[in-house]
């Protein structure tokens, strides 16, 4: 390849010779203002759709809690809005620890 090519010669080599396209004039249509009548679109009355109650996954966690070591324990239930039983258990234990010193996990059930 010759490194001394001009830009025009490179364009000619890549794209070929430029041939002028024949332009055909489109017939011009003049619309009179009387033919065009502005109309307002018919608006249907809006019907509000009620949002369906979204299903919220819930798990019920049962715990035994107490404030005395090897003392009286009571059963407490906690409802968690999650599908993960591990997250539900952690959330229930965390909430129970705010009030009780000893927390024992019993079960997780789907509601």
Backbone torsions as a table, in degrees:
resi	resn	phi	psi	omega
1	UNK	NA	139.5	-177.9
2	UNK	-82.7	120.2	-178.1
3	UNK	-76.0	-6.8	-176.7
4	UNK	-98.2	25.6	-179.9
5	UNK	-77.5	145.3	176.7
6	UNK	-85.6	169.0	-179.4
7	UNK	-62.4	-39.4	-179.7
8	UNK	-65.4	-39.8	178.9
9	UNK	-67.6	-36.4	177.5
10	UNK	-66.4	-41.2	177.6
11	UNK	-62.8	-41.3	179.5
12	UNK	-64.0	-38.0	-179.6
13	UNK	-69.9	-37.3	-177.7
14	UNK	-79.3	-46.9	-170.1
15	UNK	-108.3	-6.1	-179.3
16	UNK	83.1	-172.2	-178.3
17	UNK	-80.3	141.5	179.4
18	UNK	-83.5	120.9	177.8
19	UNK	-106.8	132.4	-179.4
20	UNK	-67.2	135.2	178.8
21	UNK	-83.2	144.4	177.3
22	UNK	-81.6	122.8	-179.8
23	UNK	-95.4	125.8	178.6
24	UNK	-102.7	124.8	-179.4
25	UNK	-75.5	127.4	178.4
26	UNK	-76.8	140.7	179.0
27	UNK	-64.5	132.0	-178.0
28	UNK	-85.8	129.4	179.9
29	UNK	-108.4	125.5	178.4
30	UNK	-105.2	121.0	178.3
31	UNK	-95.0	131.9	178.5
32	UNK	-78.8	154.1	-178.5
33	UNK	-69.0	-21.0	-180.0
34	UNK	-75.3	-29.4	-179.1
35	UNK	-73.1	-29.9	-178.1
36	UNK	-93.7	114.3	-179.2
37	UNK	-114.2	119.4	179.5
38	UNK	-70.9	131.5	178.2
39	UNK	-122.2	149.0	176.9
40	UNK	-92.6	134.7	-179.4
41	UNK	-68.0	144.7	179.1
42	UNK	-77.6	123.3	-178.0
43	UNK	-101.2	121.3	177.3
44	UNK	-74.8	145.9	178.9
45	UNK	-63.3	138.2	-177.5
46	UNK	-74.5	129.8	176.8
47	UNK	-105.9	119.5	-179.3
48	UNK	-78.1	127.2	177.5
49	UNK	-89.7	131.6	177.4
50	UNK	-79.4	135.8	178.8
51	UNK	-71.9	126.1	178.3
52	UNK	-68.6	145.6	178.7
53	UNK	-63.8	120.0	179.5
54	UNK	-72.7	135.2	178.5
55	UNK	-72.0	123.3	177.8
56	UNK	-105.6	118.0	179.3
57	UNK	-67.8	132.6	-178.9
58	UNK	-133.0	143.7	174.6
59	UNK	-125.3	142.4	177.2
60	UNK	-106.4	121.4	-178.6
61	UNK	-106.3	130.7	178.7
62	UNK	-107.2	130.9	-178.9
63	UNK	-130.4	152.5	168.4
64	UNK	-107.1	126.3	-175.1
65	UNK	-130.5	156.3	177.0
66	UNK	-171.0	166.9	-179.9
67	UNK	-108.7	-6.2	179.8
68	UNK	-112.5	139.9	178.1
69	UNK	-70.1	125.3	-176.8
70	UNK	52.6	33.0	178.6
71	UNK	-106.5	-156.0	-178.3
72	UNK	-67.1	129.3	179.6
73	UNK	-117.7	140.5	176.0
74	UNK	-117.4	153.6	178.6
75	UNK	-92.1	133.9	179.5
76	UNK	-127.0	141.1	175.7
77	UNK	-111.3	145.9	178.8
78	UNK	-132.7	134.8	178.8
79	UNK	-104.5	126.3	-178.5
80	UNK	-115.4	139.7	179.4
81	UNK	-92.9	68.5	180.0
82	UNK	-155.3	162.8	175.2
83	UNK	-95.0	-15.8	-177.6
84	UNK	-83.5	120.3	179.8
85	UNK	-69.2	-32.1	178.4
86	UNK	-65.8	-45.7	178.6
87	UNK	-65.2	-37.6	178.5
88	UNK	-63.6	-42.4	178.8
89	UNK	-63.8	-45.0	-179.5
90	UNK	-63.8	-40.7	-179.9
91	UNK	-65.1	-41.0	-179.8
92	UNK	-67.3	-42.8	179.5
93	UNK	-65.4	-40.0	179.7
94	UNK	-63.4	-41.5	179.1
95	UNK	-68.5	-37.8	-178.6
96	UNK	-71.2	-32.8	-178.6
97	UNK	-66.1	-20.4	178.6
98	UNK	-67.2	-29.1	-176.0
99	UNK	-111.4	-29.6	-174.8
100	UNK	-119.9	150.1	-177.9
101	UNK	-85.0	-39.8	-177.2
102	UNK	-113.5	126.1	-177.2
103	UNK	-128.5	130.2	178.3
104	UNK	-125.2	126.7	-179.3
105	UNK	-77.8	136.3	-179.2
106	UNK	-111.7	-60.6	-176.2
107	UNK	-159.4	164.0	173.6
108	UNK	-128.3	128.5	179.5
109	UNK	-130.7	145.9	176.5
110	UNK	-80.0	142.0	179.4
111	UNK	-99.6	NA	NA
